[in-house]
Amino acid sequence: MSSASTSQPIVPKTDYIEEKEDGEAYRKIDADICREMLPNLPKEKGWIAEQLVQYKGVWLTPTFALKAAVQLQHHFNLFQTTGSSTSAARGSLPMYFLATLPKSGTTWLRALMFATLNRSLYDATSPHHPLLTTGPHDCFPCLEMDNMLGNHDHSRPVTSLDHDHHDDRDGGDAMIDSYVPPTSTAQLFATHLPYSLFPKSVTTSSSTCGVSKFVYVCRNPKDVFISLWKFGSKVKAVNTGLTPFSLEEAFDLFCRGVCPYGPYWDHVLGFWKASLEMPGQVLFLKYEDLRKEPFANVKRLAEFLGQPFSEEEESKGVVQQIIKLCSFENLSSLEINKTSRTQQYFVKANILVENSDFFRKGQVGDWKNFFTDDMAKRMDQIIDERFSGSGLTFVNP
Ligand code: PAP
């Protein structure tokens, strides 16, 4: 018998109704705070949008990530102190965050988490598995970009987890047809926000927000940099009409810590240290390990999320089936990921990103095709300086 205990799919809960007046008031306060802060924040050129601003040491896109960071702190703190009946209801649901610096494996882990947690409902070999017709970015929301937060009309505060299923935008039909109904078993979010920007009410397990767990995926900085530069080059040109960074300019920014949600090393170290201090709350995975040993790592993931694979599942090959379903080769060949543009949050924010933009090569070590010797030396030096003594090492750095 399956050890996956859910009888409902694990997708965002939809019936949380934020008190309307309060929600609007908070949004207005947050928008005002951002507007007031903005002129005084350090600024640099953006990789995807026009600009990045530095807030509490983190480089964020002002149009959504900055607002999200402010909202996240205010709303979760608010819920910690009010203890209202709605917050109590929310508090009883575990929150699982998939946390990554962009281009570290978000798409892959979204698919793996979704398929693993919902395996009692959806057999990974089924021709009707939702992942065959739903892009990984639509399986569960992005904390800072989805419609409860930071979208272009700022219509949702962070604690309202409404996921809009009724959308008539391009490419949305396949997703809507296959969209899975809500559950009350867990709340899943993807996020790029660093650990330091999460309020204590989320990171402390005894908080009134209930159980929060983070699955963090780290990828070696050289491959993250190339992946980000390639993605940014395309998306920035399409969306802003601005000339994308040259390789040299992008590299210099990255080495100075200027990249979305960066500096890279602060992001990684924040979650690394948290995983050492609270291994039951933060699982630290490496993209390269997942590539090399997917079986062992998917098992770790399932255990961490409280749904270990049973012996029977293992003997039936369920782990391998999930790995195959979520593989780069399989996902990138699906029609939904080849030809559609369905990520709810990007579509709503009017940012054009094709699903295929999330699938490039999926290789370890592609940086070698782009880096000069000098670039490799500079990055190695930074890795030495920033990570020495931390206990964290990089595969194929
Ligand atoms: P995001 O943070 O913007 O969502 P993310 O998914 O983290 O992006 O990164 C995309 C990278 O993951 C791409 O790497 P590349 O540019 O070096 O090729 C993409 O190819 C890779 N990727 C996407 N899906 C998978 C997968 N199923 N398995 C392995 N790698 C994948």
Boltz pocket constraint, residues with backbone or C-beta under 6 A from the ligand:
constraints:
  - pocket:
      binder: B
      contacts: [[A, 100], [A, 101], [A, 102], [A, 103], [A, 104], [A, 105], [A, 106], [A, 107], [A, 108], [A, 223], [A, 226], [A, 227], [A, 228], [A, 230], [A, 326], [A, 327], [A, 328], [A, 329], [A, 331], [A, 357], [A, 358], [A, 359], [A, 360], [A, 361], [A, 362], [A, 363], [A, 366]]
      max_distance: 6.0
